[in-house]
């Protein structure tokens, strides 16, 4: 199954790293993938997004015109990318920071309280891991174990405790989205 997604938020939310984790997990499963980051002028605090494509077939271009999935971590990202999502797609948004639900009725929408779920693990900085876990729980484009294994590749300096908390955050997101009613 080919999946094209855009992950968007503000600098410092770990949007680009979340995309790298997904791409790395796909590579560990011998899938074809691309990761294409885009930064706002301000970097930390400015808008940022990344495009990730995961496919069993070769990928001709990393450019995504109509994504299958949008993951929005903040309101400006939702406003910018919601119109691009293809009909029948998946829209996951961080309901901790986006008070108004998306307006689309032709897509599956999952509000994930990523900051609250991350805070239960000790800090909101794990919200990106929660939201990626939620995506995997719904789309299953890679195995959660591959995501776990990608942590040590993408973050080689993580100690065992930090890696464990990040994995727990992914699991929290996965469980949340799997239990969320369609």
C-alpha positions as CSV (number, residue, x, y, z in Angstrom):
1,X,0.0,0.0,0.0
2,X,1.4,3.4,-1.0
3,X,1.0,6.2,1.5
4,X,1.8,9.8,0.9
5,X,1.5,12.0,4.0
6,X,2.4,15.5,5.2
7,X,3.3,16.1,8.8
8,X,3.1,19.8,9.7
9,X,3.5,22.0,12.8
10,X,5.8,24.7,14.1
11,X,9.5,24.4,14.5
12,X,10.5,22.6,17.7
13,X,7.6,20.2,17.7
14,X,9.7,17.4,16.1
15,X,7.8,17.3,12.8
16,X,10.8,16.7,10.7
17,X,12.2,14.1,13.1
18,X,8.8,12.3,13.1
19,X,9.0,12.1,9.3
20,X,12.6,10.8,9.5
21,X,11.5,8.1,12.0
22,X,8.7,6.9,9.6
23,X,11.1,6.8,6.6
24,X,13.7,4.9,8.6
25,X,11.1,2.4,9.8
26,X,10.0,1.9,6.2
27,X,13.6,1.3,5.1
28,X,14.0,-1.2,7.9
29,X,11.1,-3.1,6.3
30,X,12.7,-2.9,2.9
31,X,10.1,-0.5,1.6
32,X,10.7,2.4,-0.7
33,X,10.4,5.8,0.9
34,X,11.1,9.5,0.6
35,X,11.4,12.2,3.2
36,X,11.2,15.8,2.0
37,X,11.4,18.5,4.8
38,X,10.4,22.1,4.4
39,X,11.3,24.8,7.0
40,X,9.8,28.3,7.5
41,X,12.2,31.2,7.7
42,X,12.2,31.3,11.5
43,X,13.1,27.6,12.1
44,X,12.2,27.0,15.8
45,X,8.8,28.5,16.3
46,X,8.2,29.0,12.6
47,X,6.1,26.7,10.4
48,X,7.7,23.5,9.2
49,X,6.4,20.4,7.5
50,X,7.7,17.3,5.8
51,X,6.4,15.0,3.1
52,X,6.8,11.3,3.5
53,X,6.0,8.7,0.9
54,X,6.1,4.9,1.8
55,X,5.6,2.4,-1.0
56,X,6.2,-1.2,-2.0
57,X,7.1,0.2,-5.5
58,X,9.8,2.7,-6.5
59,X,8.8,6.4,-6.0
60,X,9.3,8.7,-8.9
61,X,9.1,12.0,-7.0
62,X,9.1,13.2,-3.4
63,X,6.6,15.9,-4.2
64,X,3.0,15.3,-2.9
65,X,0.2,17.2,-4.5
66,X,-2.7,15.4,-2.9
67,X,-1.7,13.5,0.3
68,X,-3.4,10.4,1.6
69,X,-2.9,11.7,5.1
70,X,-2.3,15.0,6.8
71,X,-1.0,15.2,10.4
72,X,-1.5,18.7,11.7
73,X,0.2,19.7,15.0
74,X,-1.1,23.3,15.1
75,X,-3.9,25.5,13.6
76,X,-1.8,27.2,10.9
77,X,-0.8,23.8,9.6
78,X,-4.3,22.6,9.6
79,X,-5.5,25.7,7.7
80,X,-2.7,25.3,5.1
81,X,-2.8,21.6,4.4
82,X,-6.4,20.5,5.0
83,X,-7.6,21.6,1.5
84,X,-4.9,19.5,-0.1
85,X,-6.0,16.2,1.4
86,X,-7.5,13.9,-1.0
87,X,-11.2,12.8,-0.6
88,X,-11.4,9.7,1.5
89,X,-8.0,10.5,3.2
90,X,-7.0,10.6,6.8
91,X,-6.7,13.8,8.8
92,X,-5.0,13.4,12.2
93,X,-4.7,16.6,14.3
94,X,-3.4,17.6,17.7
95,X,-6.6,18.5,19.5
96,X,-4.5,19.8,22.4
97,X,-3.5,22.8,20.3
98,X,-6.2,23.0,17.6
99,X,-9.5,23.9,19.3
100,X,-11.7,24.0,16.2
101,X,-12.2,20.7,14.4
102,X,-11.5,20.4,10.7
103,X,-14.3,21.3,8.4
104,X,-13.9,18.4,5.9
105,X,-16.7,15.8,5.9
106,X,-15.3,13.6,3.1
107,X,-12.2,12.4,5.1
108,X,-11.6,10.4,8.2
109,X,-10.8,12.8,11.1
110,X,-9.0,11.8,14.3
111,X,-8.5,14.4,17.0
112,X,-5.6,13.2,19.1
113,X,-4.9,15.0,22.4
114,X,-1.2,14.6,21.7
115,X,0.1,17.1,24.3
116,X,-2.1,15.7,27.1
117,X,-1.0,12.1,26.3
118,X,2.6,13.2,26.1
119,X,2.4,15.1,29.4
120,X,1.3,11.9,31.1
121,X,4.7,10.5,30.1
122,X,6.5,13.6,31.6
123,X,6.7,16.2,28.9
124,X,4.8,17.6,25.9
125,X,8.0,17.2,23.8
126,X,6.8,13.6,23.2
127,X,3.7,14.8,21.4
128,X,5.3,14.1,18.0
129,X,5.8,10.5,19.0
130,X,2.2,10.2,20.2
131,X,0.9,11.6,16.9
132,X,3.1,9.2,14.8
133,X,1.9,6.3,16.9
134,X,-1.7,7.4,16.2
135,X,-0.9,7.4,12.4
136,X,0.5,3.9,12.6
137,X,-2.4,2.7,14.6
138,X,-4.8,3.8,11.8
139,X,-2.8,3.1,8.6
140,X,-0.3,0.4,9.7
141,X,2.0,1.4,6.9
142,X,5.0,0.2,9.0
143,X,5.1,-2.0,12.1
144,X,5.3,-0.3,15.5
145,X,8.3,-2.4,16.2
146,X,10.1,-1.0,13.2
147,X,9.4,2.5,14.5
148,X,10.8,1.4,17.9
149,X,14.0,0.1,16.1
150,X,14.3,3.3,14.2
151,X,14.6,5.4,17.4
152,X,18.2,4.1,18.0
153,X,19.1,4.9,14.4
154,X,17.6,8.4,14.3
155,X,18.5,9.3,17.9
156,X,21.8,7.4,18.6
157,X,22.5,9.4,21.7
158,X,19.3,8.6,23.4
159,X,19.8,6.7,26.6
160,X,17.6,3.6,27.3
161,X,15.1,5.6,29.4
162,X,14.6,8.3,26.8
163,X,14.2,5.8,24.1
164,X,11.7,3.9,26.2
165,X,9.6,7.0,26.9
166,X,9.5,7.8,23.2
167,X,8.3,4.3,22.4
168,X,5.7,4.5,25.2
169,X,4.5,7.7,23.6
170,X,4.1,6.0,20.2
171,X,2.2,3.2,21.9
172,X,-0.1,5.6,23.6
173,X,-0.9,7.2,20.2
174,X,-1.4,3.9,18.5
175,X,-3.8,2.7,21.2
176,X,-5.7,5.9,21.1
177,X,-6.2,5.8,17.3
178,X,-7.1,2.1,17.3
179,X,-9.8,2.7,19.9
180,X,-11.1,5.8,18.3
181,X,-14.5,5.1,16.7
182,X,-14.6,5.4,12.9
